[in-house]
């Protein structure tokens, strides 16, 4: 349960009184709770006593960036940011107005229309508890190779989760990336868009959270929605109505998902390691 020390920080810095606490799911690496204040306001707090440096600060920046986009997506706003915990607005799930997967797809497409001059971001952040490098590049192939695949492959080899023999295949893959992806402007991405990081709210809108934001190729978000399932056909129909994907996307899903699969290989090991090596060898 939430420590008394964190509760006291929340009381003092927000000048509030906490009426009750309720544990809720906080994901794979954090604990979380719903806080009810004495004025009736509800907040969400997530904490981790061994959080990597600036992890919650980076998450808060990502939420703020997503909130700055012109969409109807409901994104929790940071209320209090500390090294070992983060307080956000509480967003109620489900009920009320009928939700629309098609509208969710359209709003994600609107998010992806937010662009920048370079692929990357002005700061690094995290995907899960792993550091995510966002050094800027003028083209997607270089960014994908140097900031996404290379750090994860290096980490996997150093830990023994990936075999060193994969290095030759990785070099072959890098040489082909320029011809794999269609040329597009950098898109504002959620960055970790799987079914556990979205919900439909009481007013019917979709809410996305726990981001790993950067400006990247928009197919990265769309491919990740297919990695573990949980997104309906209407979602993709809505997306393509608003911002149609280039032809051949289905053939690029696996190469897009090489990054999250490598992340999972480094976090959890097991079959993700062989899955990552199979994708690399297939494209090399």
C-alpha positions, -999 to +999 in steps of 0.1 A: +000+000+000+010+036-005+035+046+022+027+072+048+058+092+036+043+095+001+009+103+014+024+131+035+042+146+005+009+146-014-009+163+015+017+190+019+025+198-017-011+197-030-025+212+003-051+184+004-064+158+028-067+121+018-100+106+027-093+070+014-070+049-007-079+020-030-052-002-047-055-005-084-035-022-112-003-003-119+013-023-147+043-046-146+068-024-127+048+000-106+023-001-078-008+022-080-037+034-060-068+056-064-069+085-039-101+101-028-096+136-014-118+152+012-132+176-014-144+146-035-117+149-061-101+116-072-065+112-082-043+083-095-009+077-079+018+053-091+050+046-072+082+026-074+109+029-047+135+016-072+124+037-102+151+045-127+163+081-126+138+106-140+114+078-151+083+095-137+094+129-149+098+115-184+064+099-183+049+132-172+065+150-201+051+124-225+016+128-211+019+166-215+030+162-251+001+139-259-023+163-242-010+192-264-022+175-296-055+184-311-075+152-304-104+140-283-083+113-267-085+115-229-050+116-215-044+119-177-026+152-167+002+152-142-006+167-109+026+160-089+059+146-102+085+131-079+115+108-083+097+078-069+060+086-076+037+103-099+002+117-093-022+121-122-058+130-127-081+100-122-100+090-154-130+067-149-133+036-171-164+023-189-201+028-185-222+057-197-222+066-234-214+038-259-177+038-268-166+037-303-135+018-315-139+036-349-136+070-332-106+058-313-089+049-346-098+084-360-084+102-329-052+082-330-048+091-366-052+128-356-024+123-330-002+109-357-008+140-379+011+160-353+046+163-367+081+176-361+112+184-381+132+153-370+126+117-358+132+115-321+126+139-292+143+166-272+148+142-243+153+105-236+126+085-218+117+049-210+098+020-224+088-001-194+118+003-171+143+003-200+160+035-212+148+047-246+172+069-266+155+096-287+185+113-303+172+131-334+177+120-369+166+134-403+155+100-416+135+071-401+159+043-412+188+058-392+167+065-362+151+030-362+185+013-365+206+035-342+181+045-315+157+015-314+173-017-326+210-012-319+207-005-281+183-034-276+205-059-295+236-047-276+218-051-243+205-086-252+240-098-263+257-084-232+232-102-209+234-134-229+198-133-239+207-130-276+235-148-294+265-128-307+261-145-341+231-123-347+253-092-352+260-100-389+223-104-396+216-071-378+240-053-401+223-068-431+189-057-418+202-021-413+212-019-450+177-028-461+157-005-438+157+025-463+137+004-488+114-012-463+094+017-449+075+042-470+088+078-466+066+098-442+069+128-419+077+121-383+045+114-364+038+120-327+036+084-313+023+070-280+052+046-283+039+017-262+004+012-276-009-022-265-042-032-251-031-026-215-024+011-222-058+022-233-094+021-221-128+035-230-140+061-205-174+069-190-180+095-217-173+071-245-139+085-255-107+064-256-080+072-230-043+063-236-016+064-209+018+049-199+034+064-230+069+061-244+065+090-267+087+102-296+083+114-331+086+083-353+071+064-382+034+061-374+033+024-385+052+017-352+021+024-331-003+006-355+020-025-356+022-027-318-016-027-316-014-060-334+014-076-313-009-088-285-043-080-300-071-062-282-080-037-310-111-043-332-114-041-369-135-009-365-104+007-348-084+002-380-112+012-402-115+045-384-078+051-386-077+046-423-107+068-429-088+097-412-052+090-423-049+060-447-018+038-443+005+032-473+000-001-491+019-031-479+016-023-442+008-060-433+042-070-447+060-044-424+042-053-392+069-078-381+098-054-387+080-026-368+074-050-339+111-060-338+116-032-314+089-041-288+099-077-291+135-069-284+123-049-254+104-079-241+134-101-248+155-079-225+129-076-199+115-111-198+138-134-219+122-167-230+106-171-264+109-133-271+146-138-277+141-164-304+113-144-319+135-114-322+163-134-338+139-150-363+127-115-374+163-102-378+173-132-398+143-130-420+150-094-430+188-097-432 
